[in-house]
Every structure is written in structure tokens, then in C-alpha cells.
Amino acid sequence: MSEKEITPHSVDKTTDAELALENNADEANLRARERALVWKQDLHIIPLSATIYLLCYLDRSNIGNARIMNAETGNDLLTETSMSSYEYTIALMVFLIAYAVFEVPSNYFLKKLKPSRWIAFLMLSWGAVTMGMGGVHSYAQVTGLRFLLGVMEAGLFPGLVYFLTFWYRNSERSIRVALVLASATLAGAFGGAIAYGVGHMNQIHGLSAWRWLFIIEGAPSCASAALVWFILPDYPESASWLSAEEKELAAQRLEVEGSKGGAKAMAWEDAKEVLVDWRLYAHYLVYFGISAPFSSLSLFTPAITSGLGYTSLRAQLMTVPPWAVAYVVTTAVAWSADHFNSRGLHSAIFSFIGAMGFLASAVLPADAYLQRYGCLIVATSGSFACIPPLLGWLSSNIRSTAGTGLAIALNVSFGAPGQIVGVWIYKSNEAERGYPTGHWTNAALLLLVTVGCILLRLYYGWLNGKLSRSGNSRGERFAY
């Protein structure tokens, strides 16, 4: 016979090859379906979440613009409310005290009441409070409204970080947290530009420009609350724009690495597991270190640029470039941290860069305006760029749905004392000397962040090696 003899061995070889091709085709198809699903989720979730946080941050930080707006004519916030610089700082601190106290309860209600309902309520509330700031006439009124603003804004950022764990895997979160957080840098840029324009509205209809600023920037939050109530998706399993097949794929993707919309709200056992996990307190300490630069830059960038030789309205405009550069850097760093699965090292590197920016600002002569302005851009970019990888690093190391929400809220709450430090370190009587106390303090705290990230990275490496050697079968996961 001329036909080639077929042996059992040759049949097995053919079958193995076909199976391999089929498996490769199935994997390629699954990856394509996942990419399409994630892109669809991104379009519905990320732009809306970033816009919500932009409005929140705009309403929180505009008091810094109001402080110096039209100061040369005596129509600024401090002059018209008869507040001293010390009382102004107290008002800033009161906001942060409320912010720290109400973060954990807010994340509980986010899960209990659904994200869309809770976030819409918060938006309407903080928007109304911000507009109310346009009518204050005394220190007591400013302080009381800033406290209410802290209560209402407390749950948004940890809530949004928690919210993303219902939709994305660990390796996908840092870049998306960054896109949300980076909207704060956009708020800084827009806030400066808006303040520059609103500054020319002084005494229109008998209102000072800073009053118009609060009214104009608070109104969009109120108006957007209704939109968020109806269009912010809560969980993949309830999203009307996902097909049954896509919902099943979303559930499979997050079976191990994500939070579950159908999971019960936090019980004492969940809380206890998080509260006694001392490993997490190292993350909280690191976040404390980054919070002072975050807070001080948010509130005092207009004052810092004013101290660089610019007038009040010109100073508002000059706050735009540092925030614009920080937006690009923050987004790029978060993408790189996810891509290389190296969140701790990215945070260490960019906190060090931020520290060098503050350090150079502290040692340069007070009249070296151009050089110190460049340092401000470096310090702002480094300080903000290291935050999204830190939050992604934390959430990737917690296994339970309820535990993730609590740990994120605690993490941000521990940052509140750091933010309180940030409101005290830029002293008005040091303006002519270039605010050395603020720059030295921020440099030192960012170096603390650098060291903390490196030590945590080494610790996780040691833990993973230990688990690997012991053949751990419980599926425990750590950052690396």
C-alpha cells in the first residue's frame, strides 16, 4: 500500500496539536471579550467618577482662591469676614476633623444604600453647602459650613476607590484610581482659571468676587446629583447596559480579586479582621506621610504662587501649569505601576522626586522666583503621582468585600491628621521668606513615604517567599 501507515502515536500527536490550537483560540477569544468588557465599563464609569471627584475637589479647595482674591482692594474672604490668618487655619482644620470622622461610616452607607444613591446625596449636600459659603459674614459661619462640607465630602474619595473594586481586578485599579484622583489636579488647574475669570466679577450685583466663586462652583454639584442618581451604575450584576453573557464574564473575572455587589454589608468579623491586621497600619502610616503635601498644595498653591511675585489675580492663573503637569504625570505613573505590577516602587520613586522638589524650594533664595516655580511643578507632580499606586497596592492585599471598604476608609482617615499638619505648615508670616517651614515639612514627610514604601515592598517579598516555600494552599495573596 502506498498510503502512510497511521499509528496510535501519530493520532495522539495530531490530537495534542489540535487541542493546543483550540486552547490558544479559546484564550485569545476570552482575552478579546475581557478587553471589550473592560472598555465598556470604562466608558460608563471612569469619566463620570472623575467628574464627580473634580467637582468635589473644586468645592473643597476654592477657599484657597477666595483667600487672596481681590485682596488688594479689601474684597477678599478674610477681610470681609474679619477673620485672622489663625482663624482661617482653624476653619481649614475643622473641615479635616469632620473628614476623618465620617469616612468610615460613609463607606458603610455606600454599600448599604447603593453607590449611586449615596454619592448623589453627598453631591447635593456638599454643593448646597458650598453655595452657602457665598453668604457668610463671620468666622463662626465659615467654620460651621466648612465642618458640614467635611461631613459631606468625607466619603467620596474612599467611596470611589471602594466602588472600583466592584468592577476591576487588582492589576486594573491603579490607573483608574489615578484617572479619578488626577481629576483633582484638573480641578486645581480649572480652579485657578475659573478664579482668574471670576475675580473680574467683583461687586457685580453688589457681591464680592469670592462670593460669586462659591456660588458658581457649588451649583454644578447640585445639578449633577440628579444625573448621578440615575446613570451611575452600582454593580456589574445590575448594570442594564451589560448583556447576560457580559455579566457572567464580569462575575468570573472578579471571583477572586474583586468585591461583590451581592455580598452582605460589613459584619463585626469583617471589621475585626481588618482592625487587627497590623500589616495594614504600615500602609496607613505611609498614607499619613503623603497627606500633608496633598492638603497643603490643595489649599495653599494660590498663596505660594502669590509669594513668587505675582499679584492676586495673576497668582490664580499661575496655579494652572503645576496642576496641568501633575495630571499628565499622575496618569502616566499609574499606568506604569499597573503595567509592571510594581506599585510600591513607583510610589517610592515619585515620593522621592516630590521630596526633592520641596527640598530645593526650601534651600533656594526667596527671590529665586523662576527656579522655585519650577520646583513647585516638580513637587506637585511627585506628590500626587505616588497616591494612586498606594491605594491600588492597599486594595490588592485585602480579600473580603466588606474588609476592602473598611480598610480604604481607614487608610484615608489616617491621612486626615496628615492633612491637618498640611494646613498649619504654610505660615502667612513666612511669605516673604518663601514658606520654608512648609517646604521642609513636606520634604521630610515625603522621604518618610519613600522609606515606608521600600520597607513594605521588602516585607511583602519576604512574605511571598515564605508562602512559596511552605506550599501555602489557602490562596492568600500579597502585593507581589
C-alpha positions as CSV (number, residue, x, y, z in Angstrom):
1,M,0.0,0.0,0.0
2,S,1.2,3.5,-0.8
3,E,-0.7,5.1,2.0
4,K,1.2,6.2,5.0
5,E,0.6,3.9,7.9
6,I,-1.3,5.6,10.8
7,T,-0.1,4.6,14.2
8,P,-1.8,5.3,17.6
9,H,1.2,7.5,18.4
10,S,0.6,9.7,15.3
11,V,-3.0,10.0,16.2
12,D,-2.1,11.2,19.7
13,K,0.3,13.8,18.3
14,T,-2.4,15.2,16.0
15,T,-4.9,15.3,18.8
16,D,-2.5,17.2,21.1
17,A,-1.7,19.7,18.4
18,E,-5.4,20.3,17.7
19,L,-6.2,20.7,21.4
20,A,-3.3,23.2,21.8
21,L,-4.7,25.2,18.9
22,E,-8.2,25.1,20.3
23,N,-7.0,26.2,23.8
24,N,-5.0,29.1,22.3
25,A,-8.0,30.2,20.3
26,D,-10.2,30.0,23.4
27,E,-7.7,32.0,25.4
28,A,-7.4,34.6,22.6
29,N,-11.2,34.8,22.4
30,L,-11.6,35.2,26.2
31,R,-8.9,38.0,26.3
32,A,-10.7,39.8,23.5
33,R,-14.1,39.5,25.3
34,E,-12.5,40.8,28.5
35,R,-10.9,43.7,26.8
36,A,-14.2,44.6,25.2
37,L,-16.0,44.3,28.6
38,V,-13.4,46.4,30.5
39,W,-13.5,49.1,27.8
40,K,-17.3,49.2,28.0
41,Q,-17.1,49.5,31.8
42,D,-14.5,52.3,31.5
43,L,-16.8,54.4,29.2
44,H,-19.7,54.1,31.7
45,I,-17.8,54.5,34.9
46,I,-14.4,56.4,34.7
47,P,-15.4,59.7,33.1
48,L,-18.4,60.1,35.4
49,S,-16.4,59.1,38.5
50,A,-13.6,61.5,37.6
51,T,-16.1,64.4,37.0
52,I,-17.7,63.7,40.4
53,Y,-14.3,64.0,42.2
54,L,-13.4,67.0,40.2
55,L,-16.5,68.8,41.4
56,C,-15.8,67.6,45.0
57,Y,-12.2,68.8,44.9
58,L,-13.1,72.1,43.3
59,D,-15.6,72.8,46.1
60,R,-13.1,71.8,48.8
61,S,-10.1,73.8,47.6
62,N,-11.7,77.0,46.3
63,I,-11.4,78.6,49.8
64,G,-7.7,78.9,49.0
65,N,-8.6,81.0,45.9
66,A,-11.1,83.0,47.9
67,R,-8.5,83.9,50.5
68,I,-6.4,86.0,48.2
69,M,-9.0,87.1,45.6
70,N,-9.1,90.9,45.2
71,A,-7.1,91.3,48.4
72,E,-5.5,94.5,47.1
73,T,-9.0,96.2,47.2
74,G,-10.0,94.6,50.5
75,N,-12.7,92.4,49.0
76,D,-11.2,89.1,49.9
77,L,-12.6,86.4,52.2
78,L,-10.6,87.2,55.3
79,T,-11.1,91.0,55.1
80,E,-14.9,90.8,54.6
81,T,-15.5,88.2,57.4
82,S,-13.0,89.9,59.8
83,M,-11.0,86.6,60.0
84,S,-7.4,86.4,61.0
85,S,-4.9,84.0,59.4
86,Y,-5.1,81.9,62.5
87,E,-8.9,81.7,62.4
88,Y,-8.7,80.8,58.7
89,T,-6.4,77.9,59.5
90,I,-8.8,76.7,62.2
91,A,-11.6,76.7,59.6
92,L,-9.5,74.6,57.3
93,M,-8.7,72.2,60.2
94,V,-12.3,71.8,61.2
95,F,-13.1,70.5,57.7
96,L,-10.4,67.8,58.1
97,I,-11.6,66.7,61.5
98,A,-15.1,66.1,60.1
99,Y,-13.5,64.5,57.0
100,A,-11.6,62.0,59.2
101,V,-14.5,61.1,61.5
102,F,-17.1,60.5,58.8
103,E,-15.1,58.5,56.2
104,V,-15.7,55.0,57.7
105,P,-19.5,55.5,58.3
106,S,-19.8,56.8,54.8
107,N,-18.3,53.8,53.1
108,Y,-20.7,51.6,55.2
109,F,-23.7,53.5,53.8
110,L,-22.3,53.3,50.3
111,K,-22.6,49.6,50.3
112,K,-25.8,49.6,52.4
113,L,-27.7,52.1,50.2
114,K,-26.0,51.5,46.7
115,P,-23.3,53.7,45.4
116,S,-25.5,55.8,43.0
117,R,-27.9,56.8,45.8
118,W,-25.3,57.6,48.4
119,I,-23.0,59.5,46.1
120,A,-25.9,61.6,44.6
121,F,-27.0,62.5,48.2
122,L,-23.4,63.6,49.1
123,M,-23.1,65.7,45.9
124,L,-26.4,67.6,46.5
125,S,-25.3,68.2,50.1
126,W,-21.8,69.5,49.5
127,G,-22.9,71.6,46.6
128,A,-25.6,73.3,48.7
129,V,-23.0,73.9,51.5
130,T,-20.5,75.4,49.0
131,M,-23.1,77.8,47.6
132,G,-24.0,78.7,51.2
133,M,-20.4,79.8,51.7
134,G,-21.2,82.7,49.3
135,G,-23.3,84.2,52.0
136,V,-21.1,84.0,55.1
137,H,-20.2,87.1,57.1
138,S,-18.3,85.8,60.1
139,Y,-15.7,83.4,61.3
140,A,-18.3,81.3,63.0
141,Q,-20.3,80.9,59.8
142,V,-17.2,80.0,57.8
143,T,-16.2,77.4,60.3
144,G,-19.6,75.8,60.7
145,L,-20.1,75.4,56.9
146,R,-16.6,74.1,56.5
147,F,-17.4,71.4,59.1
148,L,-20.6,70.4,57.2
149,L,-18.6,70.4,54.0
150,G,-16.1,67.9,55.6
151,V,-19.0,65.7,56.7
152,M,-20.5,65.5,53.2
153,E,-17.2,65.2,51.2
154,A,-15.7,62.7,53.6
155,G,-17.0,59.5,52.0
156,L,-16.5,60.4,48.3
157,F,-12.8,59.5,47.6
158,P,-12.6,56.3,49.7
159,G,-16.1,55.5,48.4
160,L,-15.0,55.8,44.8
161,V,-11.9,53.7,45.4
162,Y,-14.1,51.1,47.1
163,F,-16.6,51.4,44.2
164,L,-14.0,50.5,41.6
165,T,-13.2,47.2,43.4
166,F,-16.7,46.0,42.3
167,W,-15.7,46.4,38.7
168,Y,-12.0,45.9,38.2
169,R,-9.2,43.4,39.1
170,N,-6.2,44.4,41.2
171,S,-4.0,44.9,38.2
172,E,-6.5,47.2,36.6
173,R,-7.3,49.6,39.5
174,S,-4.3,51.9,39.9
175,I,-4.7,53.5,36.5
176,R,-8.4,54.0,37.1
177,V,-7.9,55.4,40.6
178,A,-5.3,57.7,39.0
179,L,-7.7,58.9,36.5
180,V,-10.2,59.7,39.3
181,L,-7.5,61.3,41.6
182,A,-5.9,63.1,38.7
183,S,-9.2,65.0,38.2
184,A,-8.2,66.7,41.5
185,T,-5.2,68.1,39.6
186,L,-7.5,69.2,36.8
187,A,-9.7,70.8,39.5
188,G,-6.6,72.7,40.6
189,A,-5.9,73.8,37.1
190,F,-9.6,74.7,36.3
191,G,-10.0,76.3,39.7
192,G,-7.2,78.7,39.1
193,A,-8.5,79.6,35.6
194,I,-12.1,80.0,37.0
195,A,-10.9,82.1,39.9
196,Y,-9.0,84.3,37.5
197,G,-12.2,84.9,35.5
198,V,-14.5,85.2,38.5
199,G,-12.0,87.7,40.0
200,H,-13.2,90.2,37.4
201,M,-16.8,89.9,38.7
202,N,-16.0,91.8,41.9
203,Q,-19.1,93.9,43.1
204,I,-21.4,92.7,40.3
205,H,-24.9,92.9,41.8
206,G,-23.2,94.0,45.0
207,L,-21.4,90.7,45.6
208,S,-17.7,90.4,46.0
209,A,-15.9,88.1,43.6
210,W,-15.1,85.4,46.2
211,R,-18.8,85.1,47.0
212,W,-19.5,84.5,43.3
213,L,-16.8,81.9,43.2
214,F,-18.5,79.8,45.9
215,I,-21.9,80.1,44.2
216,I,-20.7,79.4,40.7
217,E,-18.6,76.4,41.8
218,G,-21.2,74.9,44.1
219,A,-24.1,74.9,41.6
220,P,-22.8,72.2,39.2
221,S,-22.5,69.7,42.1
222,C,-26.2,70.3,43.0
223,A,-27.3,70.0,39.4
224,S,-25.2,66.9,38.7
225,A,-26.6,65.0,41.7
226,A,-29.8,64.0,39.9
227,L,-27.8,62.8,36.9
228,V,-25.6,60.6,39.1
229,W,-28.7,59.2,40.9
230,F,-29.9,57.8,37.5
231,I,-26.8,57.0,35.5
232,L,-24.1,55.9,37.9
233,P,-24.0,52.1,37.7
234,D,-23.9,50.3,41.0
235,Y,-22.6,46.8,40.3
236,P,-22.0,44.6,37.2
237,E,-24.8,42.2,38.0
238,S,-27.3,45.1,38.0
239,A,-26.0,47.1,35.1
240,S,-28.7,47.4,32.4
241,W,-26.1,48.1,29.7
242,L,-24.4,44.7,30.2
243,S,-25.8,41.6,28.5
244,A,-26.3,38.4,30.4
245,E,-23.1,37.0,28.9
246,E,-21.1,40.1,29.9
247,K,-22.5,40.0,33.5
248,E,-21.4,36.4,33.8
249,L,-17.9,37.2,32.4
250,A,-17.7,40.2,34.9
251,A,-18.5,37.9,37.8
252,Q,-15.9,35.3,36.7
253,R,-13.2,37.9,36.3
254,L,-13.8,39.2,39.9
255,E,-14.5,35.9,41.6
256,V,-11.1,36.1,43.4
257,E,-9.9,39.6,43.0
258,G,-12.9,41.9,43.4
259,S,-15.7,43.0,45.7
260,K,-19.2,41.6,45.2
261,G,-22.3,43.7,44.9
262,G,-24.4,40.9,46.3
263,A,-22.2,40.5,49.4
264,K,-23.6,41.4,52.8
265,A,-22.7,44.7,54.4
266,M,-19.9,44.6,56.9
267,A,-20.2,42.4,60.0
268,W,-18.1,42.6,63.1
269,E,-16.0,39.6,62.0
270,D,-15.0,41.5,58.8
271,A,-14.2,44.7,60.8
272,K,-12.1,42.7,63.3
273,E,-10.1,41.0,60.6
274,V,-9.1,44.4,59.2
275,L,-8.6,46.2,62.6
276,V,-6.2,43.6,64.0
277,D,-4.1,43.2,60.8
278,W,-1.1,45.2,61.8
279,R,0.4,44.9,58.3
280,L,-2.2,47.4,57.1
281,Y,-1.1,50.0,59.6
282,A,2.1,50.4,57.7
283,H,0.0,51.4,54.7
284,Y,-1.8,53.9,56.9
285,L,1.4,55.4,58.1
286,V,2.6,55.8,54.6
287,Y,-0.6,57.5,53.6
288,F,-0.3,59.8,56.6
289,G,3.0,61.0,55.1
290,I,1.6,61.8,51.7
291,S,-1.5,63.6,53.1
292,A,0.3,66.7,54.3
293,P,1.7,67.6,50.9
294,F,-1.7,66.7,49.3
295,S,-3.5,69.0,51.7
296,S,-1.1,71.9,51.7
297,L,-0.8,72.0,47.9
298,S,-4.6,71.9,47.6
299,L,-5.1,74.8,49.8
300,F,-2.0,77.0,49.6
301,T,-0.9,76.8,45.9
302,P,-2.5,80.2,45.2
303,A,-0.7,81.7,48.3
304,I,2.6,80.0,47.3
305,T,2.4,81.4,43.7
306,S,1.4,84.8,45.2
307,G,4.6,84.6,47.2
308,L,6.5,84.2,44.0
309,G,6.0,87.8,43.0
310,Y,2.5,87.5,41.3
311,T,-0.5,89.7,42.1
312,S,-3.7,88.1,43.4
313,L,-5.4,87.5,40.1
314,R,-2.2,86.7,38.3
315,A,-1.4,84.3,41.1
316,Q,-4.7,82.5,40.4
317,L,-3.7,82.0,36.8
318,M,-0.2,80.8,37.6
319,T,-1.6,77.9,39.6
320,V,-2.7,76.2,36.4
321,P,0.7,74.9,35.0
322,P,1.7,72.9,38.1
323,W,-1.7,71.1,38.2
324,A,-1.7,70.5,34.5
325,V,1.7,68.9,34.5
326,A,0.7,66.8,37.6
327,Y,-2.3,65.5,35.8
328,V,-0.1,64.0,33.0
329,V,2.5,62.7,35.3
330,T,-0.1,61.1,37.7
331,T,-1.8,59.3,34.9
332,A,1.4,58.0,33.3
333,V,2.8,56.8,36.6
334,A,-0.4,54.9,37.5
335,W,-0.4,53.2,34.1
336,S,3.2,52.2,34.5
337,A,2.6,50.9,38.0
338,D,-0.2,48.6,36.8
339,H,1.7,47.5,33.7
340,F,4.8,46.5,35.6
341,N,2.9,45.3,38.7
342,S,5.2,47.5,40.8
343,R,3.1,49.9,42.8
344,G,5.2,50.2,45.9
345,L,8.4,51.0,43.9
346,H,6.6,53.6,41.8
347,S,5.3,55.3,44.9
348,A,8.7,55.3,46.4
349,I,10.4,56.8,43.4
350,F,7.9,59.6,42.9
351,S,7.5,60.5,46.5
352,F,11.3,60.9,46.5
353,I,11.0,63.2,43.4
354,G,8.4,65.2,45.2
355,A,10.6,65.5,48.3
356,M,13.4,66.9,46.2
357,G,11.1,69.5,44.7
358,F,10.1,70.7,48.2
359,L,13.7,70.5,49.4
360,A,15.0,72.6,46.6
361,S,12.3,75.2,47.2
362,A,13.3,75.3,50.9
363,V,17.0,76.0,50.2
364,L,16.7,78.3,47.2
365,P,16.8,82.1,47.9
366,A,13.3,83.6,48.5
367,D,13.7,85.8,45.4
368,A,14.7,82.9,43.0
369,Y,11.1,83.1,41.7
370,L,11.6,81.2,38.4
371,Q,13.6,78.3,40.0
372,R,11.2,78.0,42.9
373,Y,8.2,77.9,40.5
374,G,9.9,75.0,38.6
375,C,10.3,73.3,42.0
376,L,6.6,73.7,42.7
377,I,5.8,71.9,39.5
378,V,8.1,69.0,40.4
379,A,6.8,68.9,44.0
380,T,3.2,68.8,42.9
381,S,3.8,66.2,40.2
382,G,5.7,63.9,42.6
383,S,3.3,64.3,45.5
384,F,0.2,63.4,43.5
385,A,1.7,60.7,41.3
386,C,2.5,58.4,44.2
387,I,-1.0,58.3,45.6
388,P,-2.9,56.1,43.1
389,P,-0.4,53.2,43.2
390,L,-0.5,53.4,47.0
391,L,-4.3,52.9,47.0
392,G,-4.1,50.2,44.4
393,W,-1.4,48.5,46.5
394,L,-3.6,48.5,49.6
395,S,-6.8,47.2,47.9
396,S,-5.0,44.4,46.2
397,N,-3.9,43.0,49.5
398,I,-7.4,42.6,51.1
399,R,-9.6,39.7,50.3
400,S,-13.1,40.5,51.6
401,T,-15.6,42.9,50.1
402,A,-16.5,44.5,53.4
403,G,-12.9,44.4,54.6
404,T,-11.8,46.4,51.4
405,G,-14.3,49.2,52.1
406,L,-13.2,49.5,55.7
407,A,-9.5,49.4,55.0
408,I,-9.7,52.0,52.3
409,A,-11.8,54.3,54.6
410,L,-9.4,53.8,57.5
411,N,-6.4,54.5,55.2
412,V,-7.9,57.8,54.1
413,S,-9.0,58.6,57.6
414,F,-5.4,58.1,58.9
415,G,-4.4,60.6,56.2
416,A,-6.6,63.3,57.8
417,P,-4.1,64.0,60.6
418,G,-1.5,64.4,57.9
419,Q,-3.8,66.9,56.1
420,I,-4.3,68.8,59.4
421,V,-0.5,69.1,59.5
422,G,-0.7,70.4,56.0
423,V,-3.0,73.3,56.9
424,W,-0.6,74.7,59.6
425,I,2.8,74.5,57.9
426,Y,2.4,77.3,55.3
427,K,2.6,80.3,57.7
428,S,1.4,83.7,56.4
429,N,4.3,85.5,58.2
430,E,6.8,83.4,56.1
431,A,5.6,84.6,52.7
432,E,8.5,86.9,52.1
433,R,10.9,84.1,53.0
434,G,9.3,81.6,50.6
435,Y,7.5,79.5,53.2
436,P,10.5,77.4,54.4
437,T,8.6,75.6,57.2
438,G,6.0,74.2,54.7
439,H,8.6,73.1,52.2
440,W,10.9,71.4,54.8
441,T,8.0,69.6,56.5
442,N,6.6,68.3,53.2
443,A,10.1,67.2,52.1
444,A,10.6,65.2,55.3
445,L,7.2,63.6,55.1
446,L,7.7,62.5,51.5
447,L,11.0,61.0,52.5
448,L,9.1,59.0,55.1
449,V,6.8,57.8,52.4
450,T,9.8,56.7,50.3
451,V,11.3,54.7,53.1
452,G,8.0,53.2,54.1
453,C,7.2,52.0,50.6
454,I,10.6,50.4,50.2
455,L,10.3,48.6,53.6
456,L,6.8,47.4,52.8
457,R,8.0,46.1,49.4
458,L,10.8,44.2,51.1
459,Y,8.4,42.8,53.6
460,Y,5.9,41.6,51.0
461,G,8.7,40.0,49.1
462,W,9.8,38.1,52.2
463,L,6.2,37.0,52.9
464,N,5.7,35.8,49.4
465,G,8.9,33.8,49.5
466,K,7.8,32.3,52.8
467,L,4.4,31.3,51.4
468,S,6.0,29.8,48.3
469,R,8.4,27.7,50.3
470,S,5.7,26.5,52.6
471,G,3.4,25.5,49.7
472,N,0.6,27.6,51.0
473,S,-2.7,26.2,49.8
474,R,-5.2,28.7,51.2
475,G,-4.8,31.1,48.3
476,E,-3.6,34.0,50.4
477,R,-2.3,36.9,48.2
478,F,0.1,39.7,48.8
479,A,1.1,42.7,46.7
480,Y,3.9,41.0,44.8
